[in-house]
Amino acid sequence: MQKILIDENLSPSLAADAQQKGFLCSHVNHLGMTGTKDWELKRVILEGDWTFVTNNSTDFRGPANVPGSSGEYADVRLHAGLVCIDAPFGLKLDLQRQIFSLVLDDLAKNGDLTNQVLQVDMMKDGRGNSSALLCPRKRLTAREHPHSSP
């Protein structure tokens, strides 16, 4: 069963949403790791075989235009997956739930994310109001990862 760990910058209530859909899911706060440095959290994520969900994308994935070039996952050869949600204008709880539901649907449909990054970008619509569009950019496979071997 796929295990999902949600970063502290997202709502702890998302864990229950995932559990209701049949996923094994926890939150950084539930593990007593609130305020843990990213490099310390990385060890727990990898040892626990967690798929990690964060909106602290750059710190884990590296810059969006060169994913894998830096960040906590840059030197990782095998991981259970990373979900990066980029929302430069913020994420209220209802929007977090909507996005996370779509992420869970993707995981249920397409399987696990072993050695992949599921990138989700939130952008304001063309009218400049507060509504947004969900735009999954791509899954970065191990072959496309700059530090992996073919």
Steps between C-alpha positions, in 0.01 A plus 500: 500500500626845410593715799451877478658755731373858494736788577430735788423791264179321394199427719516195731135432412610386153627177655144398590387581144760257364414234755133517397612423143695195618851644521732457796572863582650709776606858557836630619325643809345161581850350506611765750733658245360853484786741431741226393766614254450377142821295501388322820153442361651356181653213699161413654326522161751269331531251786121484534448459124257793497371683194548858616251781426620858543453853379857570605595378154830674434654372823424138405487495119732788414403783264200434277699571184776247595336243730744268670796738461483590869268450795476215748418239234789594267727223631229239560522195274181325616193655658128428527404820320466872550193716444582869461217752513602850389249769590668840514181673617432263792286200578189533712367176646223448243752538216744263675221241524406542134860465381576210733190315383621530140848381604345197673292427191818512291678261736204260498482507120871502410655312789790592719755769429820302558787727390256752356382850580139597447504874445182703556503870412225734610460816293257789509264498206523757222251735670727547798241401758547256784392190307770263380564219258662171588776426251691178554819571314670161477629195676877505506611142444832358617637512144429873481651567844842660445667285771370159396659247273310341208 
